[in-house]
Amino acid sequence: MLRFLVAALLVCGIVQAETVVVLPFFNHAKAQNLDWIGESIAEAVQDSLASEGLLVLSRDDRLEAYRRQSLRPNAELTHASVIKIGESLDASQVVYGYYELLPAPESASSNSSKGSLRVTARVLDLKHTRQSAAFSETRALEDLAQLQARLGWQVLAALSPKTAPAEADFLKARPPVRVDAVENYVRGLLAAVPEQRQRFFLQATRLDANYSQPCFQLGKAYWEKKEYRLAETWLARVARSDQHYLEAQFFLGLSRYHNGDFAGAEEAFQIVAASVPLNEVFNNLGAAQARRNNFAAAAASFQKARDGDSSDPDYHFNLGYTLWRSGQASAAVDSFRAAAERNPSDTEATVMLGRSLRGDAPHPSDPKADDRLRLKMNYDEAAYRQLQAELKK
């Protein structure tokens, strides 16, 4: 519902929130085995911006734009192509650049360093047709993660100087990661086969147990395969500084719910609701609260979801079911009726409407009574933040 609202406002010219796209950095190192670094830098800068609240287009959005322009994902683009990609994505700012490998000093031993990486970045402001001065960072290749974090902060400070945290605080929240772990993570992103992706992500976490990004990817992969215990294990390891932290908490809540840990699910959904009060989040929060027999809190959460989108029959059904379970059959009538009116094929809502009208109370013979609550699996933080950014203008 929220994405449809944002799309409608965009068509009407009401929403014009500024968005950023980060392109893969171009390989000037003249070594194809280092092509993965361009994607790594883009991912790291994108993460730096998104985790601090900027509206950053996803990697999937960018790949789709490349496909439409018949461009290879790691191709070096002309200035005109950079502009074209940004315009095709309706981006306000485009971050792009290149990297080169500087040989290690002759005095260094062959095992001490593989050379230094120099990265140069620019921000192209499409809205005002101007380009920033170059940002540059140089560090040993082994210190790629620190280089990327430092570069990410520079870009963040340029794009949002009033809200960017102090550099020391920003870097402290992003501890160093081994370069071989970073390489495995990025090669996992680039892999076309799911099994290969999973192997690379697992190897990245073995090399560096505190590396957050592959934990999110593994958690989502196990969630999609309905392996909820494994999903919970990985999603719980996603760091607060990770741009996917709130999304990880959302699916962590769902995983815990399926695992029967309703208190843990409630905690995860509350974390998300405090920052991204989506209707889907309140709905799932209400389900977790209802499973803990906290019917008053559950009803309040379902009411928030319903008030946010009264067209969704599930919100009405969940509110009605919670009221009915708490012994308020007459109060549940309107909710069940609303659910049935919005989805005439919903036989369960019709049956529950009849029971509420008759004043039937719940009894032990009800089959799987608690499983009737309807969860929401979609999470659209990007649309919410886009709408919020526009409303704050």
N, C-alpha and C positions, 0 to 999 in steps of 0.2 A: 504493500500500500504506500509506504513512504517513498519508494523509488518512483512509483507512478506519479506521486505528487510533485517530486522534484522535476521529473521529466516534463510534466505539464507546465510547471512554472518556467522551465527553460524555454519551452516552445513559445510561451507568452512573453518572453524577454524579461521576466521578473527576477529569476535567479541567474546571477552572473558571477557566482563566487569564483575567486581566483584559484586555479589549480596548477600544479607543477607536474611535469613529466621528466623523469631522469632517464637518459638514453645510455646504452652500453658505451663505455669509453673505448676509443679506437686504439688498436694495438700498433704502436710505433716501435715496439721492441724487436721487430723482425724475427720473431720466434713464434711459430704457430702453437707450440705447446703452452704458451702463456696467454692464449686467446681467452681462457676462462677468467682472467683477471679483469677484463673489461666489464663482464657481467657482474663480477664480485663488487667492483667499485660502485656500479649503478645500484645494486641491491643495498649496499651499506649506506650510501647517501640517501636513497629513498627511505630506508629505515630510520635514519637520523631525523629526516624532516617529518615523516608521518608520526613517529613516536612523540614529537613535540607539538602535535596538533595541526600541522599544515595539511592541506588537501593535496595528496599526491596520488596520481593515477597509478593503477596497479601494473604489475609486469604483464598480466594477461591483456590489459588494454593496449599496452605498448606493442606487444607481439601481434595483436590483431591489426594495429595500424601499419606495421611493417609488412604484414601479409597483403593488405589491401594495396600497398604501394609496390608490391613485388620486390621487396628488399630483403636481403639476408639479415638475420638478427645481429650478426657480428660485422656487418659491412661498415666500412668507413664512409660516412655521408658527407656530401658537399654542404656548404652553408645553406643553399637553396633547399636541399632535402631535409635538413634539420628543421627549417621553417615549415616545410610542407607537413612533416610528421606532427609538429606541434599544432599546426592549424587543423589538421584532420582530427585531432583529439580535443579540440577546443581548449587547449592548455593556454594559460596566461604566461607561464614561464617554462623554459626548456633548459635543463642542466645537461651539459655534454662536455666532452674533453678527450684527452688521449693520455697514454702512459708510455714510458720508454725505460729500458733497462740500462743502467750505467754499470760498467764492469767494476768488479771489486779491485781495490788497489793492488798493485803487484806485490806489495809488502805483506798482504793478508794471506794467510794459509788457505789452501784449497777447501778446507773443511769449515772455515770460520764464517764465510759469507758467500752467497750466490750473486752478489752484486746489489746495487741499490735501485729502487724503483722511484722514478720521478713522475708524478701525476700532475697534469695541468687541467683545470676545469674553468668553464665559463657559464654564465647564466644569460640566456637570451630572453629579453622581455618582449614578448610578442605584442602585448597590449600597447606599449609605448615605443615599439620598434627601436630598441636600443640594447646594447650588449655590455655586460659588466667587464671590469678588468679581470685579468686572469688570476685564479687561485692556484697555488702550487704547493706541493708537499713532496719531500724526498726523504725516504727512509730505506733501510735495508729490506730486501725482499722478505726476509723472515719476519719483519715487523709490519706486514701488510695490514693486519687488523687495526693496529694503532694508527697507521697512515690514513686508513679509510675513516676512522673515527674523527681524527683531526680535520680531515677534508670535509666530512659531513658537518662538523661544527662551523667551519668557515662559511659553507654555503647557507646553513641555517641562519647564522648571524647576518648574512647579507640579505636574505629574503625576509627575515622577521627579527630585526634588531631589537625591537621593544620587548619581545617575549622570549628570546633565546636565553637559556640559562648561562651561568658563568661557565667558561670553558672547563675549568677544573672539575666542576660538578658534573658536567656533561660527560667528560672522559672517565670520571670515577664510576659512573653508572654503566660503563661499557668496558669491562676488564679485557685485557689482551687475550686473543685466541690464537692457537697455533696455526701457522700458515697451511700446513697439510690438512688440518681440519676444515679450514675455510675452503681449500681447493675441493675437498670431497663434497662439501655442502653445495658448492656452486655446480660441480659436475652432476650432482643429483638433480638440481633444478633444470639443467640442460638435457638430462637423459630423457629419451622418448618412451622407454619401457618402464612401467611402474615397479617391476621387480628390481631393475637397475637403480632407480631412484631411491628405493628403500635401502639397498645395500650401501649406496654412497652416504645416505643420511646416517645410517647406523655406524658406519666407519667414522664419520665426522664426530659423533658423540663418544665413540671409543677413544679417539685421539684427544678430545677435550671434553670432559664430562660436564663442564659449566657452559658449554656452547648452546645458547638458547634456540637459535633459528631452526636447526634440524629437529629439535624436540617438537616444535610446533608442527613441522611438516609430517613427522612420524605420527604425532597424535591425531592429526586430521586424517591421515591415511588409514589408521586403525579404526577411527570412528566410522569412516565410510564403509569399512568392511564389517562393521558391527562387532568389533572386538573391543568391547567397552572397557575391560580391565586394563588392557594394554594402552588404550587411548588415554585413560585416566592417568596412568603412570607417566606418559610422555607430556601430556598437556600441563600437568602440575609442575613441570620443570621449566616452563616458559617464564622468562624474566619480566619484571615490571617495565624495564626499559625497552623491551621488544615491541615493535609496532603492532604485533599480533596478540599482545597480552590480553586485551579484553575479549577478543574473539576466542582465544584459547580458554578463557574463563567460561565463556558461554558454552562451548562444547565440553569443557570439563564438568560443568553443571549437568549437562545432559548425560554424560557418561556416568557420573555418580548416581544420577537418578535411576538409570537402567541397572546400576549395580546395587541398588537398594540403599544407598547412603543419602538419605533425603536431607539430613542436616548439612552434609557437605555440599549437596546440590544447592540448597538454599543460600549458603554462604557465597558460593561462586556467583549465583545469579544476582545477589545483592551487590557484589563488587561491580558487576557490569551495569546494573540499574543506576548506581550512583553516578556513573559517567556517561552512559549511553542509554537513556530511558526509553528504549524501544518497546512497542506494544508486545512483541514476541518475548522480550525479556521478562516483562511483568507477568505475562501469561505463564511462563515456565516457573517463575518464582512462586506464583500462586499454586501451581501444581505441587511443588516441593513442600510448601507450607501445608497444603491440604493433606498430603501423605503423612505429615507429622501431627495431623488432627488439630492444627492451629487454624480453625475454620474462619475466625474473624480476620486474621491477617491475610489468609488466602482470598477471602471475598474482596478485601480492599485491593489486593493486587489485580484480581480479575476485573474489578471495576475500572482500574486505571487502564488496563489493556482495552476493555470495551469502549471506554470514553475516547481513547485514542483512535479507534477504528470500529465504529458501531456496525459496519457492514460485514464484519467477519463473524459467521455463525458460531465458530468454535469458542470465541470469548463469551458469548451469551450462554452457550451450553455449559462451559466450565463454571461460570458464576452460578447458574441455576443448579448444577449438580452439587456444588459446595454448599449452597443454601439448603438444598434438600437433605444432604448428608448431615447437616448440623441441626436438623429437626424443624426447618422453616419451609415446609412444603408449600404453603400458600405464597410465601415471598418468592419461591422459585418459579412460579407459574409464568410470570411475564418473561423471564429469561428463556425458558424452554420454548415458549410461544415465539419469541423473537428468533431463536435458532431455527425452528421449524419453518418459519416464514421466509427466512433468508436461504434456506436449503430444503425445499419440499421433499427431496429424496432422503433426507436424514430420518430414517425410521427410529433410530434410538432417541432422538430429540422428541419425536411424536409420542413414543412410549412413555418417556419420562414426563412429558406434559400431562399425559393421562393419569399417571401415578400421582403427580402433584395435585391435580384437580380433585382426585379422590381422597387426598390426604394420606396416601400410603406412606408408611415410615420405612426406613432401611431395615433389613433383617438379614441374619447370617446366611440365608439361602441364596442371596443375590450373587450370581456368578461373577467373580473377579471384579467386584464393585469398584475397587480403587483404580483398576486399569482403565476405567472409562474416561479419565481426564485426558484432554487432548493437548499434546505438546506441539511446539513450533520449532522447526529445524532450521529455518532461514535466519541469517544474521546479516544485516545491511548497515554496518557502521558508517560506510563511506557516504551513503545517501543522507544519513542523519547529520553528519558533520558538514556536508555541503549545504544543507538547508540551514543549519545553525549559523554557519559563516555568513550566509546571505542576510539572515534576519538581524545579525549584529551590525550590519553596515549602517 
